[in-house]
Amino acid sequence: MRAEAATSSSNINAAPVMTFPALLVPTAMSARPLHRIGTRTYIAGYIQNSPDNMADWIEDPQRALPGNAMPKMGISQKDARDIAAFLYTLK
Ligand code: HEM
């Protein structure tokens, strides 16, 4: 799956903590678990949940919602879209 490849590539800072399916497990580094993220109305409680907004969030969470606790991880726009597509399968 491309989403797995995207999150395990060595140029992404979050790779050690956030490879799938570890992404689904709540840890001290993450906020809420991502179970059923594909069904939620909002991303991070503020942003309308849509495929475009989800990809924008993953590419640069600080641009999407300045000051939130999720760091920018250097994920490309294409990888962010692939990861968002995967997250939308979590119903
Ligand atoms: C590829 C890696 C990652 C992906 C795909 C990802 C994805 C997401 C998504 C979809 C949300 C929204 C969740 C929701 O609305 O319930 C979220 C929120 C969050 N993530 Fe990540 N995340 C990643 C890595 C990280 C890392 C490395 C950290 C921290 C070191 C982090 C910290 C957070 C925090 C704190 C929030 C909640 C923001 C808020 O509600 O204010 N994430 N993440």
Residues whose N, C-alpha, C, O or C-beta is under 5 A from the ligand:
A	BS01	HEM	T7 A14 M18 M29 S30 A31 R32 P33 Y42 I43 A44 G45 I58 N68 A69 M70 P71 I83
